[in-house]
Amino acid sequence: MEDLLIKIEKRNDVPTTLYFFTPFIAIILTIIGGGIIFYTLGFNPIEALKFYFITPISNLYGFSELLLKATPLCLIAIGLSFCFKSNNWNIGAEGQLTFGAIVGGGVALLFYNQEGFYILPLIIIGGAIGGMIFALIPAILKTYFNTNEILVSLMLVYVSKLILDYLVVGPWSNPEGFNFPETRQFSDSARMPLLFEGLRIHAGIFISLAAVFVSWFVLYKTYLGFQIKVSGLSLKTAKYAGFKGKTMILIVFMISGACAGMAGVGEITGPIGQLHRMISPDYGFTAIIVAFLGRLNPFGIIFASLVVSLTYLGAETAQIFLQIPQYTGQVFQGMILFFLLASDYLLFFKIKFQNFNKNELRH
Amino acid sequence: MSLDISFIGVLIGSIMASSVPLILAASGELITERSGVLNLGVEGMMIIGAIAGFALMVITDNLFIAIIGSMLSGVIISLIFGFLTQSLLTNHVATGLALTIFGIGLSAMIGKNFVGIPGKDFPILFSSLRESIPFFGPILFGHSIVLYFAFALPFLTNYFLKKTKLGLVVRAVGDSPVSASNQGINVILVRYCCILYGGGMCGLAGAYLSLIYTPQWIENMTAGRGWIALALVVFATWSPIKVLIGAIIFGGISILQLHMQAVGFRIPVQFLIALPYLMTIIVLVVISRDSRKIKLNTPTSLGRIFYKEK
């Protein structure tokens, strides 16, 4: 008699091809899962998926929107990849984005009635510094007080959102704004230049692309990148090699915070043009999915940011054509991460199917 | 501002009501974390419980089924988290975040047809005593059964963890999964149970919001309470009784800011709303700087993946 035996073995080394292939498996499974959900809600799944994934990017405007939303996602995820690679769990990018936007927005409001080429660079620097300061809080608490950075960075998200809320309702609210919770419109010099007439895609995309190349260079070609990777693989080895652990934690958090802060500035000086309560549809949290889906690899992150950006756009399109809430985007984002994490099982374990004869054992 | 004694009684009653979802969710998450699992999906499980409870109430017109169903929905959604983290050994933080994102999205999708439907009156107990006794009446009586359960839960949880054998097993698994496993305890099974229990309690916390506290369905109606519950577990340094105290403080702050807004108080309300998060960070710093204190208070293996070679 023959039995099919499934044996699970731990792998010693992860094959690179599989490592970069599983994100695609996750995306395919998410599309199938989305189809099933649409079907149970009473929609034709093929048609609904077409509205979701094809219609939004079937014209030039849609393609520009895709890049517009991918811009902050990519930039934040690049920053997060430094943290995650070195085993620092910064999950408060949303807060760093918000605080970056507050500082950058503050600079923009200082110059609200002025024009000049220097204004936009000042705003961007302000945003980077703001994000950096906010990311330094969990980093300093981690290095000097041994606190858990996951919890601190998460708590600070709400603190920064409340600071923003306070500012746009109170001291920074537009004096001619009939008490709406928003600031003045920024001056033209404080806005990201648009790349094409009539499309919303703006120069912020170059910051994201620059971040991709710089991060690739730092992570793969410098000593700092080497330190980050070693610490991520084994803290003990890093200590043994004499790396300055504390300094490195501060540096990766600062990089991550600066990226998130600049992403926040990109939003307020790009499509929004002022500060108000809702400056980000949780880009800081979604970027965590982007970082994972892109395998913490700079070029993988570009691809992942486009995929996740499409889930935002698809949700908007589905809301218009299928009358379903925009929150469905989050169903897809959650599923992508679920399936990605689940398929990682294949990386660390080998599943062997063996046919063997029970009688053979008796010999 | 009139501060007569009966007003204070009503105020305390409303603070208690607002702390119920925090107590339920945090008590559930506390058991999960005590077993060494960090589930950041509290917000997602709560919102799923909220829509499941409300939808079942509308469909079956039976509040009992709605409450039980909301707990079951929390259990089912937490099973995704359990399967991924325990059987497929995925990262707790990422999986929990995915659960929250997924839960908020799914609840809005299901809840599409339930927006604008009025809720039902949830039966309250001892309503006659509430009116007849001054001050203590509104504090002690005239609440739903879920509130009484919530206020008993921290004591039950404390008893469970400290006095029962199963409670000891949960703590052992959280503090040292390897030794527990060597003692013949099925670590994965214990953690599964704790995750599912946490899911059930979060589901109930959600149902309290959509069936009792503000009886209706609104998209994203948990409004960050799941994150506050998560903060609360840390704030309470993983102790059930302190969860109760913390929930009353955090719930009190949320009620107080409404009243202060009404009378035009000078402190910005945003500062008050931010207080729970700031206080949690301070508590974290205080317990973390001393390595002995953190060992005493935190489940040692919190958030770490346990894998047993078969």
Contacts between the chains, C-beta under 8 A, distances in Angstrom:
chain1	res1	chain2	res2	distance
A	8	B	310	7.3
A	10	B	309	7.3
A	37	B	109	7.3
A	41	B	109	6.8
A	89	B	93	5.7
A	91	B	40	7.9
A	91	B	93	6.5
A	91	B	97	6.8
A	141	B	281	7.5
A	141	B	284	7.6
A	141	B	285	6.0
A	141	B	288	7.9
A	145	B	285	4.8
A	145	B	288	5.5
A	145	B	289	4.5
A	146	B	288	4.6
A	146	B	289	6.2
A	146	B	291	7.1
A	146	B	294	7.1
A	147	B	281	7.8
A	147	B	284	4.7
A	147	B	285	5.5
A	147	B	288	4.2
A	147	B	289	7.9
A	148	B	284	6.6
A	148	B	288	7.0
A	150	B	38	7.5
A	150	B	40	8.0
A	150	B	93	5.9
A	150	B	303	7.5
A	151	B	230	7.9
A	151	B	231	7.5
A	151	B	234	5.6
A	151	B	280	7.3
A	151	B	281	8.0
A	151	B	284	6.1
A	152	B	281	5.6
A	152	B	284	6.3
A	154	B	40	7.7
A	154	B	227	7.0
A	154	B	230	7.7
A	155	B	231	5.9
A	155	B	277	4.1
A	155	B	278	7.7
A	155	B	280	5.5
A	155	B	281	5.4
A	156	B	277	7.3
A	156	B	281	7.5
A	158	B	224	6.7
A	158	B	227	6.8
A	158	B	273	8.0
A	158	B	274	6.7
A	158	B	277	5.0
A	159	B	274	5.0
A	159	B	277	5.3
A	159	B	278	6.5
A	162	B	270	4.1
A	162	B	271	7.5
A	162	B	273	5.6
A	162	B	274	4.4
A	163	B	270	7.1
A	163	B	274	7.8
A	165	B	270	5.1
A	166	B	268	5.0
A	166	B	270	4.0
A	166	B	271	7.3
A	169	B	270	7.8
A	170	B	268	6.5
A	282	B	101	7.9
A	285	B	97	6.6
A	285	B	101	6.8
A	286	B	101	7.6
A	288	B	94	7.0
A	288	B	97	6.1
A	289	B	98	7.4
A	289	B	101	7.6
A	292	B	94	6.2
A	323	B	112	8.0
A	324	B	109	6.3
A	324	B	112	6.2
A	325	B	108	4.3
A	325	B	109	6.4
A	325	B	111	7.8
A	325	B	112	5.7
A	325	B	219	6.4
A	326	B	108	8.0
A	327	B	104	6.2
A	327	B	105	4.6
A	327	B	107	7.8
A	327	B	108	3.4
A	327	B	109	6.7
A	327	B	219	6.6
A	327	B	220	7.6
A	328	B	105	5.8
A	328	B	108	7.3
A	328	B	109	5.5
A	329	B	105	6.8
A	330	B	101	4.8
A	330	B	102	6.7
A	330	B	104	5.5
A	330	B	105	3.1
A	330	B	108	7.8
A	331	B	102	6.1
A	331	B	105	3.6
A	331	B	106	5.4
A	331	B	109	6.2
A	332	B	105	7.5
A	333	B	98	8.0
A	333	B	101	5.3
A	333	B	102	7.7
A	333	B	105	7.3
A	334	B	44	7.9
A	334	B	98	4.9
A	334	B	99	7.0
A	334	B	100	7.9
A	334	B	101	4.2
A	334	B	102	2.5
A	334	B	103	7.4
A	334	B	105	6.1
A	334	B	106	7.8
A	335	B	102	6.5
A	337	B	94	6.4
A	337	B	95	7.7
A	337	B	97	7.3
A	337	B	98	3.7
A	337	B	101	7.4
A	338	B	80	6.8
A	338	B	84	6.6
A	338	B	95	7.5
A	338	B	98	5.2
A	338	B	102	6.8
A	341	B	84	5.8
A	341	B	88	7.2
A	341	B	90	3.9
A	341	B	91	6.7
A	341	B	94	6.0
A	341	B	95	5.8
A	341	B	98	7.1
A	342	B	84	5.9
A	342	B	88	5.2
A	342	B	90	6.7
A	344	B	88	7.6
A	344	B	90	6.5
A	345	B	88	4.5
A	345	B	89	6.8
A	345	B	90	7.7
A	348	B	89	7.1
